[in-house]
């Protein structure tokens, strides 16, 4: 049998079609035509997906607009109690006044800083604990029931103990953010380590790889999607921990404004703080989602 030698083309796709069509006796011109058709089809699919994403985004924005319009109308017509539920226009006016006197910047930045520190430290500590559990199976067996119980425990109940340990300061608030997120982070990532295909590990072991090389080249790269997904979960957990901490000890921050607004029966202040927290948490989530897309493309 005579084999046709073909040069390695620049693009693997072109090379594949070149070989395929040579085997079936087709001309290279037909290969180019098929490739162009496939490229055109791919562009159509990509364009369709972009339109679908824009449609989803438009519907999401529309839902938000309808929600605030309905809220304003219901409050204005007193179908809902305007004292308890306030109104978007009142919240907007209060927000503008807070911007004018500069107080909202301090409170917002205080909470955002505490949340970022708690989020980063909670994720790092959880990742380190997951690595330790994977590295030392005996330690994992010993700690597993304690970690499960600690994860199921309502962390808010630990607030008074944390305040006694760290004092009524920013350290207590950050500690709450860390405690709420790091155990669940460790458990999820550790399970991802265990679920890596054992065949990959066996292959690299057959070449005499050390445990460090196995983790660096197989276990961790295969678990990156889970690590990134855990970051998305930790965004919400870090905010919950910090806000709860501010409820207990803070004299500034968005959590403090919620407590203060409740104490003076100013629910416009409460709802303004809640909306700011929602926006900040949403922005953090979008950033993590962007990092996820960029990381998984590599």
C-alpha positions in Angstrom: 0.0 0.0 0.0 1.3 3.5 -0.9 1.0 6.2 1.7 0.8 9.8 0.7 3.1 12.0 2.7 1.7 15.4 3.6 3.5 18.2 5.4 2.4 19.2 8.9 0.1 22.2 8.4 -0.1 25.2 10.7 -3.5 24.4 12.0 -4.4 21.0 13.3 -7.9 21.3 11.9 -6.7 21.9 8.4 -4.2 19.0 8.7 -7.0 16.7 9.8 -9.2 17.6 6.9 -6.3 17.4 4.5 -5.5 13.8 5.4 -9.2 12.8 5.5 -9.9 14.1 2.1 -6.7 12.7 0.6 -7.7 9.2 1.8 -11.1 9.6 0.1 -9.6 10.9 -3.1 -11.0 14.5 -2.7 -9.1 17.6 -3.8 -7.6 20.2 -1.4 -10.0 22.8 -2.9 -12.9 20.9 -1.4 -11.1 20.8 2.0 -10.8 24.5 2.0 -14.5 24.8 1.1 -15.5 22.5 4.0 -13.3 24.3 6.4 -14.8 27.7 5.4 -18.3 26.2 5.9 -17.4 24.9 9.3 -15.9 28.3 10.3 -19.0 30.0 9.1 -21.1 27.6 11.1 -18.9 28.3 14.2 -19.3 32.0 13.7 -23.1 31.7 13.5 -23.2 29.6 16.7 -20.9 32.2 18.5 -23.2 35.0 17.3 -26.3 33.2 18.5 -24.7 32.6 21.9 -23.8 36.3 22.2 -27.4 37.3 21.3 -28.7 34.8 24.0 -26.4 36.3 26.6 -27.6 39.8 25.7 -31.2 38.7 26.0 -30.6 37.1 29.4 -28.8 40.3 30.6 -31.7 42.5 29.2 -34.3 40.3 31.0 -32.3 40.5 34.3 -32.2 44.3 34.0 -35.9 44.4 33.2 -36.8 42.4 36.3 -34.8 44.8 38.5 -36.5 47.8 36.9 -40.0 46.2 37.3 -39.2 45.3 40.9 -38.2 48.9 41.9 -41.1 50.4 40.0 -43.6 48.0 41.7 -42.0 48.7 45.1 -42.3 52.5 44.6 -45.9 52.3 43.5 -47.0 49.9 46.3 -45.3 52.2 48.8 -46.7 55.4 47.3 -50.3 54.0 47.4 -49.7 52.6 50.9 -50.5 49.0 49.8 -47.4 48.2 51.7 -46.4 50.1 54.9 -44.0 52.9 53.7 -42.6 53.2 57.3 -41.4 49.6 57.3 -40.6 49.1 53.6 -39.7 52.7 52.7 -39.5 53.4 48.9 -36.7 53.5 46.3 -37.0 57.3 46.0 -36.5 57.7 49.7 -33.6 55.3 49.7 -32.0 57.2 46.8 -32.4 60.6 48.5 -30.8 59.2 51.7 -28.0 57.7 49.6 -27.3 61.0 48.0 -27.3 62.8 51.3 -24.8 60.2 52.7 -22.6 60.7 49.7 -22.7 64.5 50.2 -21.6 64.3 53.9 -19.0 61.5 53.0 -20.1 59.1 55.8 -21.2 56.4 53.4 -17.7 56.1 52.0 -16.2 55.3 55.4 -18.9 52.8 56.3 -18.8 51.0 52.9 -15.0 50.9 52.7 -14.8 49.5 56.2 -17.1 46.6 55.4 -15.6 46.0 51.9 -12.1 45.9 53.4 -13.1 43.5 56.2 -14.9 41.3 53.7 -12.0 41.1 51.3 -9.6 40.2 54.1 -11.9 37.6 55.4 -12.6 36.2 51.9 -8.9 36.0 51.0 -7.7 34.5 54.3 -10.6 32.1 54.5 -9.9 30.8 51.0 -6.2 30.5 51.6 -6.6 28.8 55.0 -9.2 26.4 53.6 -6.9 25.5 50.6 -4.0 24.9 53.0 -6.1 22.7 55.2 -7.3 20.7 52.1 -3.7 20.2 51.0 -2.8 18.9 54.5 -5.7 16.5 54.6 -4.8 15.1 51.2 -1.1 15.0 52.0 -1.6 13.1 55.3 -4.4 10.6 55.0 -4.1 9.5 58.6 -4.7 13.2 59.7 -7.7 13.3 57.4 -9.3 10.3 59.0 -8.7 11.8 62.5 -10.0 15.3 61.7 -12.9 14.3 59.3 -15.7 14.0 62.0 -14.6 17.1 63.8 -14.6 19.2 60.6 -18.0 17.9 59.6 -19.4 18.8 63.0 -17.7 22.2 63.0 -19.1 22.9 59.5 -22.6 22.0 60.6 -22.4 24.2 63.7 -24.1 27.7 63.5 -21.0 30.0 63.4 -23.1 32.9 64.7 -23.2 31.1 68.0 -19.5 31.4 68.3 -19.7 35.2 68.0 -19.4 35.9 71.8 -16.5 33.6 72.1 -14.7 35.2 69.2 -15.3 38.6 70.7 -13.7 37.4 74.0 -10.7 36.0 72.2 -10.0 38.8 69.8 -11.7 41.7 71.6 -14.3 44.1 70.3 -12.3 45.1 67.3 -11.9 44.6 63.5 -10.1 41.4 64.3 -13.3 39.8 65.6 -15.2 40.8 62.5 -12.6 39.4 60.1 -12.3 36.3 62.3 -16.1 35.7 61.8 -15.6 36.0 58.0 -12.8 33.5 58.1 -14.5 30.9 60.3 -17.7 30.8 58.3 -15.8 30.2 55.0 -12.6 28.3 55.6 -14.0 24.9 56.8 -16.4 24.5 53.9 -13.6 25.6 51.5 -11.3 22.9 52.9 -13.9 20.1 52.7 -15.0 20.9 49.2 -11.5 21.2 47.8 -10.3 18.1 49.6 -13.1 16.1 48.1 -12.0 17.5 44.7 -8.5 16.3 45.3 -9.8 12.8 46.1 -12.0 12.6 43.0 -9.1 13.2 40.5 -8.8 10.2 38.2 -6.5 7.6 39.8 -5.2 6.6 36.4 -3.5 9.9 36.0 -1.8 9.4 39.3 -0.7 5.9 38.4 0.8 7.1 35.1 2.9 9.8 36.7 3.9 7.4 39.6 5.2 5.0 37.0 7.7 7.6 36.0 9.0 7.9 39.6 7.2 11.1 40.5 7.3 12.3 44.1 4.3 13.3 46.0 5.1 16.9 45.5 5.2 16.4 41.7 2.0 14.4 41.8 0.2 17.2 43.6 1.8 20.0 41.4 1.3 18.3 38.0 -1.9 16.2 38.5 -4.0 16.8 41.6 -4.0 20.6 41.8 -4.4 21.4 38.1 -7.3 18.9 37.9 -9.0 20.6 40.9 -8.7 24.2 39.7 -12.3 24.4 38.4 -13.5 23.3 41.9 -11.2 25.8 43.6 -12.6 28.6 41.4 -16.2 27.5 42.1 -15.4 27.6 45.8 -14.4 31.2 45.5 -17.9 32.0 44.2 -19.4 30.4 47.3 -17.0 32.2 49.6 -18.1 35.6 48.3 -21.5 35.1 50.0 -20.1 33.4 53.1 -17.5 36.2 53.7 -20.2 38.9 53.5 -22.4 36.9 55.9 -19.6 36.5 58.4 -18.5 40.2 58.3 -22.0 41.6 58.6 -22.8 39.3 61.5 -19.5 40.4 63.1 -20.5 44.1 62.6 -23.9 43.4 64.2 -22.1 42.3 67.3 -19.1 44.7 67.8 -18.7 47.3 65.1 -19.1 51.0 65.5 -18.9 51.6 61.7 -19.6 49.7 58.5 -22.8 48.7 56.7 -23.7 46.1 59.3 -23.5 48.7 62.0 -25.8 51.0 59.9 -28.4 48.2 59.7 -28.3 47.7 63.5 -28.4 51.4 64.1 -31.3 52.0 61.6 -33.3 49.2 63.3 -32.7 50.8 66.8 -33.9 54.2 65.7 -36.7 52.7 63.5 -35.1 54.2 60.3 -35.8 51.4 57.9 -34.8 53.6 54.9 -31.3 53.5 56.3 -31.6 49.7 56.9 -32.7 49.0 53.3 -30.1 51.4 51.8 -27.4 49.4 53.6 -28.9 46.1 52.4 -28.9 47.3 48.8 -25.3 48.6 49.0 -24.3 45.2 50.4 -26.2 43.4 47.6 -24.4 45.5 44.9 -21.0 45.1 46.4 -21.5 41.3 46.8 -22.7 41.2 43.2 -19.7 43.0 41.9 -17.4 40.6 43.8 -19.2 37.7 42.3 -18.9 39.0 38.8 -15.1 39.6 39.3 -14.7 36.0 40.5 -16.8 34.7 37.6 -14.5 36.7 35.2 -11.5 35.1 36.8 -13.1 31.7 36.4 -13.7 32.2 32.7 -10.1 33.4 32.1 -8.6 30.6 34.2 -10.6 27.8 32.6 -9.8 29.0 29.1 -6.0 28.5 29.7 
